[in-house]
Amino acid sequence: MKKVELKYITKNTSLVTEKKEIVKSKLSVNETGTFWKLRGINFTINPGEGIGLLGNNGSGKSSLIDILMGKEKQTTGFITTDMRVNCATTRYGIDKKVTGLENIKKIVFSANLDEFKANHLINAIINFSDLGEWLYCPVETFSEGQCARLSLSIALFVKPELVLIDNIFGILDLPFFKKVSKKIQNLKDVGVSFVISDVNVINIERFCERTLWLDFGEVQDFGATRDVMVQYEYSAGWFESLTVSERNDYLAKKQIERQSFDVGTIYEEFKIEQFKNGFTRKDEPKMRNAFYNERGSDPVKALAEKKMNQKGENKLKKKNGKVKVVSIAIVIFLAILGIYDGIFAKTSLLENGWNQLQQSWQGKSASGVGNSKNKKQHDAKKTSKISKSSESTDAKKTSEAAKKASSSSLKAASIASSASESSAKASSESVQQLKDNTQTINVQNGDTLEGLASKYATTVDNIMKINGFTSSGDLKAGNIIRVPK
């Protein structure tokens, strides 16, 4: 299952100030200073989950959206994902010099679709946007609401996997907002993830299972949306209760913190994680370079995934080895059984020939000892012929038995392989059947696998299979999991 993970994300920018201060302020701003938009952001986005970004203007929400979209590069930290990212915003992404239809075609054709699918998708976006003849006009003539319609329609239809929505809902008319709400829910049901930044907390609560509250570039809280909203509203009430002087002092303090922030404290957190995962001081130069310069996927996570893949390959090799041993044992057993049958048949034929010879000799002895020497020689020749005939028959029987043993061994190996494939297929179909009739829930504090199994009339084993858990420790508060309906 695809997911997005952000760790140790920071973003700073240079402050541009005039040489001559026009307005005196309590804020201490150096002409050559830096300003930290984001300070140590960590969170994950699960498939089919909505993450809300909550905070006052200037708290860093749009900066985080831009980093996720790839419009800006974080100063430090890692973003681990292989999802396609779409963004619905009026700030960028739409060429205002060309028509709305040309914008749609340009973005659809960049998605590497075949001609049939591309044309089908273009028609779907045209129908969904409801822009009519405006699609044939330059976007610079659009109203803000029409730009929002166009951007949202493209983001929700062109191969969506992770969709970022940046303060757009407030400028949509009610009929189109309802249409968008239904589309978002349908996409979430098939595993599309969303990050929604909006000043209206009602919209955050409508679409998002979890919410990240940012204030002055720092994470104040991250968890279940309703719980975070309560804390956010409490903080807003506290700020409103301050006097003008107290507010100014508080804002000045926070602005100084954003300028004097030491990013080294975030790197120290990363170092601790390194050592916990088996890295040593010899690895630190490489990790420092990954943290400050490369800023790609999380190297610690990449190493963990590599170890996991190696472990899985080793298990598969062991399993295949066991199957081979069993198959060889069956082949050897059948071969031995075939050889034994051949030897037994040969022994029986020899015994029959010997008995016939004895009976012949006894009959000749009773009829008269005085038969001529020539007659005895004739009997001896006859006995020799019988023996040779018996040996020839025995050789043929032994050859046929060996062929039967070889055929039986091949058949047994085929049966063993078929049984192994059938078992794997049955296991896969069983898990898929469980997943087909599920619903998503948000894990609360205190939830256990046994409690959830009892609540949703299922078993702990089924819940673990559906969500790919390996132990009860995989269940954590705030996670989005699937349970039977």
C-alpha positions as CSV (number, residue, x, y, z in Angstrom):
1,M,0.0,0.0,0.0
2,K,1.3,3.4,-1.0
3,K,1.7,6.1,1.6
4,V,3.5,9.4,2.1
5,E,6.0,10.1,4.9
6,L,7.5,13.5,5.8
7,K,10.3,13.7,8.3
8,Y,12.3,16.6,9.7
9,I,11.0,19.1,7.2
10,T,12.2,22.7,7.6
11,K,12.1,25.6,5.2
12,N,13.8,29.0,5.6
13,T,14.0,32.1,3.5
14,S,16.0,35.3,3.5
15,L,14.5,38.4,4.9
16,V,14.7,41.5,2.7
17,T,14.5,44.7,4.8
18,E,15.1,48.3,3.9
19,K,18.2,50.1,5.1
20,K,16.1,52.8,6.6
21,E,13.4,51.7,8.9
22,I,10.1,53.4,8.1
23,V,8.1,52.0,11.0
24,K,9.7,51.2,14.4
25,S,8.6,47.9,15.8
26,K,9.3,45.6,18.7
27,L,10.3,42.9,16.2
28,S,14.0,42.4,16.0
29,V,14.8,41.9,12.3
30,N,18.4,41.9,11.0
31,E,18.9,43.1,7.4
32,T,20.8,39.8,6.6
33,G,18.6,37.5,8.7
34,T,16.7,34.4,7.8
35,F,13.1,33.4,8.5
36,W,12.0,29.9,9.1
37,K,8.6,29.1,7.5
38,L,8.6,25.5,8.7
39,R,10.4,24.0,11.7
40,G,10.6,20.2,12.0
41,I,7.5,18.9,10.4
42,N,6.8,15.1,10.7
43,F,3.7,13.2,9.6
44,T,2.4,10.4,7.4
45,I,-0.5,10.2,4.9
46,N,-2.1,6.8,4.5
47,P,-4.0,5.6,1.4
48,G,-7.5,6.8,1.2
49,E,-7.0,9.3,4.1
50,G,-7.7,13.0,4.3
51,I,-5.2,15.1,6.2
52,G,-6.3,18.6,7.2
53,L,-3.9,21.6,7.5
54,L,-5.2,24.0,10.2
55,G,-3.6,27.2,11.3
56,N,-3.7,31.0,11.1
57,N,-2.6,32.9,8.0
58,G,1.2,32.7,7.8
59,S,1.5,29.6,9.8
60,G,3.2,27.6,7.0
61,K,0.3,25.7,5.4
62,S,0.9,27.0,1.8
63,S,4.7,26.4,2.2
64,L,4.1,22.8,3.1
65,I,1.7,22.4,0.2
66,D,4.4,23.8,-2.2
67,I,7.0,21.4,-0.8
68,L,4.7,18.4,-1.2
69,M,3.9,19.5,-4.8
70,G,7.6,20.0,-5.6
71,K,7.3,23.7,-6.3
72,E,9.8,24.4,-3.5
73,K,12.6,22.4,-2.0
74,Q,12.7,21.8,1.7
75,T,15.8,23.2,3.5
76,T,16.2,19.9,5.4
77,G,14.4,16.6,5.8
78,F,12.9,13.8,3.7
79,I,9.8,13.1,1.7
80,T,9.2,9.4,1.0
81,T,6.6,8.6,-1.6
82,D,6.1,7.2,-5.1
83,M,2.6,8.7,-5.5
84,R,1.6,11.0,-8.3
85,V,0.8,14.4,-6.7
86,N,-1.9,16.7,-8.1
87,C,-2.6,20.2,-6.7
88,A,-5.7,22.3,-6.9
89,T,-4.7,25.9,-6.3
90,T,-5.2,29.3,-7.9
91,R,-1.6,30.3,-7.2
92,Y,0.0,28.2,-10.0
93,G,-0.5,25.2,-12.3
94,I,-2.7,27.0,-14.8
95,D,-1.4,29.0,-17.8
96,K,-3.5,32.1,-17.8
97,K,-2.4,33.1,-21.3
98,V,-4.2,30.2,-23.0
99,T,-7.8,28.9,-22.9
100,G,-9.2,26.6,-20.3
101,L,-9.5,23.7,-22.8
102,E,-5.8,24.1,-23.8
103,N,-4.8,23.9,-20.2
104,I,-6.8,20.7,-19.8
105,K,-5.3,19.1,-22.9
106,K,-1.8,20.1,-21.9
107,I,-2.0,18.5,-18.5
108,V,-3.9,15.3,-19.7
109,F,-1.3,14.7,-22.5
110,S,1.5,15.1,-20.0
111,A,0.1,12.1,-18.0
112,N,1.4,9.6,-20.7
113,L,-2.0,8.2,-21.5
114,D,-3.0,6.5,-24.8
115,E,-5.1,8.6,-27.2
116,F,-8.4,6.9,-26.4
117,K,-8.0,7.3,-22.6
118,A,-6.8,10.9,-23.0
119,N,-9.8,11.9,-25.0
120,H,-12.1,10.2,-22.6
121,L,-10.5,12.0,-19.7
122,I,-10.7,15.4,-21.4
123,N,-14.4,14.9,-22.0
124,A,-14.9,13.9,-18.3
125,I,-13.1,17.1,-17.1
126,I,-15.1,19.3,-19.4
127,N,-18.4,17.8,-18.2
128,F,-17.4,18.0,-14.5
129,S,-16.2,21.6,-14.6
130,D,-19.4,23.0,-16.0
131,L,-17.6,25.9,-17.5
132,G,-19.4,25.8,-20.8
133,E,-18.2,28.3,-23.4
134,W,-15.7,29.8,-20.9
135,L,-13.4,26.9,-21.7
136,Y,-12.7,28.5,-25.1
137,C,-11.6,31.8,-23.5
138,P,-8.2,32.7,-22.0
139,V,-8.0,31.8,-18.3
140,E,-6.9,35.4,-17.5
141,T,-10.5,36.4,-18.3
142,F,-11.9,33.9,-15.7
143,S,-13.2,34.9,-12.3
144,E,-11.4,33.5,-9.2
145,G,-14.2,30.9,-8.8
146,Q,-13.9,29.7,-12.4
147,C,-10.1,29.3,-12.0
148,A,-10.8,27.2,-8.9
149,R,-13.3,25.0,-10.8
150,L,-10.8,24.4,-13.6
151,S,-7.9,23.6,-11.2
152,L,-10.0,21.3,-9.1
153,S,-11.5,19.4,-12.0
154,I,-8.1,18.7,-13.5
155,A,-6.6,17.6,-10.1
156,L,-9.5,15.2,-9.3
157,F,-9.5,13.5,-12.7
158,V,-5.9,13.2,-14.1
159,K,-4.5,10.0,-12.5
160,P,-5.1,11.2,-8.9
161,E,-3.2,9.4,-6.1
162,L,-2.3,12.3,-3.7
163,V,-4.4,15.5,-4.2
164,L,-3.4,18.7,-2.5
165,I,-6.2,21.3,-2.1
166,D,-5.0,24.8,-1.2
167,N,-7.7,27.2,0.1
168,I,-10.2,26.7,-2.8
169,F,-13.4,25.6,-1.2
170,G,-14.3,29.1,0.1
171,I,-14.5,30.5,-3.5
172,L,-16.7,27.8,-4.9
173,D,-20.5,28.2,-5.4
174,L,-22.7,25.8,-3.4
175,P,-23.8,23.5,-6.3
176,F,-20.2,22.9,-7.5
177,F,-19.0,22.4,-3.9
178,K,-21.5,19.6,-3.4
179,K,-20.4,18.0,-6.6
180,V,-16.8,18.2,-5.5
181,S,-17.6,16.8,-2.1
182,K,-19.2,13.7,-3.6
183,K,-16.2,13.2,-6.0
184,I,-13.7,13.5,-3.2
185,Q,-15.5,10.8,-1.1
186,N,-15.6,8.5,-4.1
187,L,-11.9,8.9,-4.7
188,K,-11.1,8.3,-1.0
189,D,-13.0,5.0,-1.2
190,V,-10.7,3.7,-3.9
191,G,-7.5,4.8,-2.0
192,V,-6.8,8.3,-3.2
193,S,-5.3,10.5,-0.4
194,F,-5.9,14.2,0.2
195,V,-4.1,17.0,2.0
196,I,-6.6,19.9,2.4
197,S,-5.6,23.4,3.6
198,D,-8.6,25.6,4.4
199,V,-9.5,28.4,6.8
200,N,-13.0,26.9,7.3
201,V,-12.7,24.3,10.0
202,I,-16.1,22.8,8.9
203,N,-14.5,21.8,5.6
204,I,-11.5,20.2,7.4
205,E,-13.9,18.2,9.6
206,R,-16.0,17.1,6.6
207,F,-13.1,15.6,4.6
208,C,-10.2,14.8,6.9
209,E,-9.7,11.9,9.4
210,R,-6.6,13.5,10.9
211,T,-5.4,17.1,11.1
212,L,-2.1,18.9,11.4
213,W,-2.2,22.2,13.4
214,L,0.6,24.6,12.4
215,D,1.4,27.8,14.3
216,F,4.4,29.9,13.4
217,G,5.8,27.1,11.3
218,E,5.7,24.5,14.2
219,V,3.4,21.5,14.7
220,Q,1.2,22.3,17.7
221,D,-0.9,19.1,17.4
222,F,-1.5,16.2,15.0
223,G,-4.2,13.6,15.5
224,A,-7.9,12.9,15.1
225,T,-9.5,15.9,13.5
226,R,-12.1,16.6,16.2
227,D,-9.5,16.5,19.0
228,V,-7.2,18.9,17.2
229,M,-10.0,21.3,16.4
230,V,-10.9,21.5,20.1
231,Q,-7.3,22.5,21.0
232,Y,-7.2,25.0,18.1
233,E,-10.4,26.7,19.2
234,Y,-9.2,26.8,22.8
235,S,-5.9,28.5,21.6
236,A,-7.9,31.0,19.5
237,G,-10.0,31.8,22.5
238,W,-7.0,32.3,24.7
239,F,-5.4,34.7,22.2
240,E,-8.6,36.7,22.0
241,S,-8.6,37.1,25.7
242,L,-5.2,38.9,25.7
243,T,-4.8,42.6,25.9
244,V,-3.3,44.5,23.0
245,S,0.0,44.8,24.8
246,E,0.1,41.1,25.7
247,R,-0.7,40.2,22.1
248,N,2.1,42.3,20.8
249,D,4.6,40.8,23.2
250,Y,3.5,37.3,22.3
251,L,3.7,37.9,18.6
252,A,7.2,39.5,19.0
253,K,8.4,36.5,20.9
254,K,7.1,34.1,18.3
255,Q,8.7,36.0,15.5
256,I,12.1,36.1,17.2
257,E,11.8,32.3,17.7
258,R,11.2,31.8,13.9
259,Q,14.3,33.9,13.1
260,S,16.6,32.4,15.8
261,F,15.6,28.8,15.2
262,D,18.5,26.3,15.4
263,V,18.1,23.6,12.7
264,G,20.8,21.6,14.5
265,T,18.2,20.5,17.0
266,I,16.3,18.7,14.3
267,Y,19.5,17.1,13.0
268,E,20.2,15.8,16.6
269,E,16.8,14.1,16.5
270,F,17.7,12.5,13.2
271,K,21.1,11.3,14.6
272,I,19.3,9.6,17.5
273,E,17.0,7.7,15.0
274,Q,20.1,6.7,13.0
275,F,21.8,5.1,16.0
276,K,18.6,3.3,17.0
277,N,18.5,1.7,13.5
278,G,22.0,0.4,13.5
279,F,24.0,3.3,12.0
280,T,27.3,4.2,13.5
281,R,29.4,7.4,13.6
282,K,31.2,6.2,10.4
283,D,27.8,6.7,8.6
284,E,27.3,10.2,9.9
285,P,29.0,12.1,7.0
286,K,26.7,10.3,4.6
287,M,23.6,10.9,6.7
288,R,24.5,14.6,7.2
289,N,24.8,15.0,3.4
290,A,21.4,13.2,3.0
291,F,19.8,15.5,5.6
292,Y,21.1,18.9,4.4
293,N,21.9,18.4,0.7
294,E,20.2,15.4,-0.9
295,R,16.9,15.8,0.9
296,G,15.2,13.0,-0.9
297,S,13.7,9.8,0.5
298,D,14.4,8.9,4.1
299,P,17.7,6.8,4.1
300,V,16.8,5.1,7.4
301,K,13.5,3.9,6.0
302,A,15.2,2.9,2.7
303,L,17.6,0.7,4.7
304,A,14.8,-0.8,6.7
305,E,12.9,-1.6,3.5
306,K,16.0,-3.2,2.0
307,K,16.4,-5.4,5.1
308,M,12.7,-6.3,4.9
309,N,13.0,-7.3,1.2
310,Q,16.1,-9.4,1.9
311,K,14.3,-11.1,4.8
312,G,11.3,-11.8,2.5
313,E,13.6,-13.2,-0.2
314,N,15.3,-15.5,2.3
315,K,11.9,-16.8,3.5
316,L,10.9,-17.5,-0.1
317,K,14.2,-19.3,-0.8
318,K,13.7,-21.4,2.4
319,K,10.1,-22.2,1.3
320,N,11.2,-23.1,-2.2
321,G,14.0,-25.2,-0.7
322,K,11.5,-27.2,1.4
323,V,9.3,-27.8,-1.6
324,K,12.3,-29.1,-3.6
325,V,13.3,-31.4,-0.7
326,V,9.8,-32.8,-0.5
327,S,9.6,-33.3,-4.2
328,I,13.0,-35.0,-4.4
329,A,12.0,-37.3,-1.5
330,I,8.8,-38.3,-3.3
331,V,10.8,-39.0,-6.5
332,I,13.3,-41.1,-4.7
333,F,10.6,-43.0,-2.9
334,L,8.7,-43.8,-6.1
335,A,12.0,-44.8,-7.8
336,I,12.9,-47.2,-5.0
337,L,9.4,-48.6,-5.1
338,G,9.6,-49.2,-8.9
339,I,13.0,-50.9,-8.6
340,Y,11.8,-53.1,-5.8
341,D,8.8,-54.2,-8.0
342,G,11.2,-55.0,-10.8
343,I,13.5,-57.1,-8.6
344,F,10.5,-58.9,-7.1
345,A,9.2,-59.8,-10.6
346,K,12.6,-61.0,-11.7
347,T,13.0,-63.2,-8.7
348,S,9.6,-64.8,-9.3
349,L,10.4,-65.6,-12.9
350,L,13.7,-67.2,-11.9
351,E,12.0,-69.4,-9.2
352,N,9.4,-70.5,-11.8
353,G,12.1,-71.5,-14.2
354,W,14.0,-73.4,-11.6
355,N,10.9,-75.3,-10.5
356,Q,10.2,-76.3,-14.2
357,L,13.8,-77.6,-14.5
358,Q,13.5,-79.7,-11.3
359,Q,10.2,-81.2,-12.5
360,S,11.7,-82.1,-15.9
361,W,14.7,-83.7,-14.3
362,Q,12.5,-85.7,-11.9
363,G,10.3,-87.0,-14.7
364,K,13.2,-88.1,-16.8
365,S,14.8,-89.9,-13.8
366,A,11.6,-91.8,-13.2
367,S,11.1,-92.9,-16.8
368,G,14.5,-94.6,-16.9
369,V,18.1,-94.0,-15.9
370,G,19.3,-95.9,-18.9
371,N,18.4,-93.3,-21.5
372,S,21.2,-92.5,-23.9
373,K,23.9,-89.9,-23.4
374,N,22.6,-88.0,-26.4
375,K,19.1,-87.5,-24.8
376,K,20.7,-86.0,-21.6
377,Q,22.6,-83.5,-23.8
378,H,19.4,-82.7,-25.6
379,D,17.7,-81.9,-22.2
380,A,20.6,-79.8,-21.1
381,K,20.3,-77.7,-24.3
382,K,16.6,-77.3,-23.6
383,T,17.3,-76.1,-20.1
384,S,19.8,-73.6,-21.3
385,K,17.2,-72.1,-23.7
386,I,14.6,-71.8,-21.0
387,S,17.1,-70.0,-18.7
388,K,18.1,-67.6,-21.5
389,S,14.4,-66.9,-22.3
390,S,13.7,-66.3,-18.6
391,E,16.6,-63.8,-18.4
392,S,15.5,-61.9,-21.5
393,T,12.0,-61.6,-20.1
394,D,13.4,-60.4,-16.7
395,A,15.4,-57.7,-18.5
396,K,12.3,-56.4,-20.3
397,K,10.3,-56.4,-17.1
398,T,13.1,-54.5,-15.2
399,S,13.3,-51.8,-18.0
400,E,9.5,-51.3,-18.0
401,A,9.5,-51.0,-14.2
402,A,12.2,-48.3,-14.3
403,K,10.2,-46.4,-16.9
404,K,7.1,-46.6,-14.8
405,A,9.0,-45.3,-11.7
406,S,10.4,-42.3,-13.7
407,S,6.9,-41.5,-15.0
408,S,5.5,-41.7,-11.4
409,S,8.2,-39.5,-10.0
410,L,7.5,-36.8,-12.6
411,K,3.7,-37.0,-11.9
412,A,4.3,-36.7,-8.2
413,A,6.5,-33.6,-8.7
414,S,3.8,-32.0,-10.8
415,I,1.2,-32.8,-8.2
416,A,3.4,-31.2,-5.4
417,S,3.9,-28.0,-7.5
418,S,0.2,-27.8,-8.3
419,A,-0.7,-28.2,-4.6
420,S,1.8,-25.4,-3.6
421,E,0.3,-23.0,-6.3
422,S,-3.3,-23.8,-5.3
423,S,-2.5,-23.2,-1.6
424,A,-0.9,-19.8,-2.4
425,K,-3.8,-18.8,-4.7
426,A,-6.4,-19.8,-2.1
427,S,-4.6,-17.7,0.6
428,S,-4.5,-14.7,-1.8
429,E,-8.2,-15.0,-2.7
430,S,-9.2,-15.4,0.9
431,V,-7.5,-12.1,1.9
432,Q,-9.0,-10.3,-1.2
433,Q,-12.5,-11.5,-0.3
434,L,-12.0,-10.1,3.2
435,K,-10.8,-6.7,1.8
436,D,-13.7,-6.4,-0.7
437,N,-16.3,-6.0,2.0
438,T,-14.6,-3.6,4.4
439,Q,-14.9,0.0,5.7
440,T,-12.2,2.4,7.0
441,I,-12.1,3.5,10.6
442,N,-9.9,5.8,12.7
443,V,-8.1,4.0,15.5
444,Q,-8.7,5.8,18.8
445,N,-6.7,5.8,22.0
446,G,-7.4,2.6,24.0
447,D,-8.5,0.6,21.0
448,T,-7.2,-3.0,20.8
449,L,-7.4,-5.7,18.1
450,E,-9.7,-7.8,20.4
451,G,-12.0,-4.9,21.1
452,L,-12.3,-4.0,17.4
453,A,-12.9,-7.6,16.5
454,S,-15.7,-7.9,19.0
455,K,-17.2,-4.5,17.9
456,Y,-17.3,-5.4,14.2
457,A,-18.2,-9.1,14.6
458,T,-15.0,-10.5,13.2
459,T,-11.8,-12.0,14.4
460,V,-8.4,-10.6,15.3
461,D,-6.8,-12.8,12.6
462,N,-9.1,-11.3,9.9
463,I,-8.3,-7.7,11.0
464,M,-4.6,-8.5,10.9
465,K,-4.9,-10.1,7.4
466,I,-6.9,-7.2,5.9
467,N,-4.4,-4.6,7.1
468,G,-1.2,-6.6,6.7
469,F,-0.4,-6.6,10.4
470,T,2.3,-8.9,11.7
471,S,1.6,-8.2,15.4
472,S,-0.8,-6.4,17.8
473,G,1.9,-3.7,18.1
474,D,1.1,-2.5,14.5
475,L,-2.2,-1.0,15.8
476,K,-1.6,2.6,16.8
477,A,-3.9,5.4,17.7
478,G,-4.5,7.7,14.8
479,N,-4.0,5.1,12.1
480,I,-6.7,4.5,9.5
481,I,-7.4,0.7,9.2
482,R,-10.0,-1.4,7.4
483,V,-12.6,-3.6,9.2
484,P,-15.5,-5.8,7.9
485,K,-18.7,-3.9,7.3
